[in-house]
Amino acid sequence: MNAMSVDNMGIASMAFSLAVTIIGLGVWFFLNRASVRANQQIALLTELLEQQKKQTALLKALQPKATPEVNDLDVPLAGAEPIMFKDFIAER
């Protein structure tokens, strides 16, 4: 009788070890998958940054060299009311 209880405990121990191993492999799989996706997103963002830098350089090269010194935004329009901070509507 005592031998059967030892065998049952051995089987339960093996089943518990197997369950922990399967759960551990599942967690590892999802963490690894998330890490690969994050690395892909970082690579895509880096490529996008390089393309934006090239585009900015191209736009600066195409910009006319003779730009007026006075900024149009600094000169108020005649008869216009000044724009107050409270008049802005937040973007959504």
N, C-alpha and C positions, 0 to 999 in steps of 0.2 A: 504494500500500500504506500509506503514511504517512497518507493522508487517511482511510482506514477506521479506523485506531486513534484518530484525533482524534474521529471521529464516535461511536465506541463510548464514549470517555471522556465526551463530551457527554451521551450518553444515560444513562450510569451516574450522572453528576452530577445530571441532572434527576430520575432515579428516586430517588436519595438525598435530594434536596431535597423531593420529593413525600412520601417516607416520613417524614421528619422533621416536615413540616407536618402530616401525618395523625396522627402520634403526639402532637404538640403540641396539636392540637385535641382529641384524646381526653383528654389530661391536663387541659386547660382545662375540658372538659365535666364531668368527675368532680369537680374542685375546686369549680367553680361550683355543682354540684348539692349537694355537702356543705355549702357555705356557706349555701345557701338553706334546707336542712334545719336547720342550726344556728340560723339566724335565726327559723325557725318555732318551734323548741323554746324559744328565749329568750322569744318572744312568749307562748307558752302558759304558761311558768313565771311570767312577770310577771303574767298574768291570774290564775293560781292563787294567787299571793301576795296580790293585791288581794282575791280572794274570801275567803282565810283571814283577812285583816285585818278584813273586814266581819263574818265569822262570829265572830271573837274579840270585836269590839265588841258584837255582839248578845248573846253569852253573858255578857259583863260587865254588860250592861244587864238581863238576866234574872236575874242572880245576886241572891239576897236581900241586902239592905243590912245586916241585923243578923247578922253572922258572929261567932262567938266569938273572943275574943282568943287563947285557948290553942289551939295546934295539936294535934290528936289524935295526930300522929306523934311529938311531943316527949314525951308522957306514956307511960312504960313501963307495960305491963300488970302487974298484981299476980301474982307468982310466975312470970313469964315470963323466960326466959334472954335475955340481950342477943344481938342478931344480929351475928355477926362477918363480916368481909369474906370470909373463906375459905368461908363457908356459901352464898354466892351462886353460882348457876349462870349461866354466860354464855349470852346469847341467841344463837340461830342465825338 
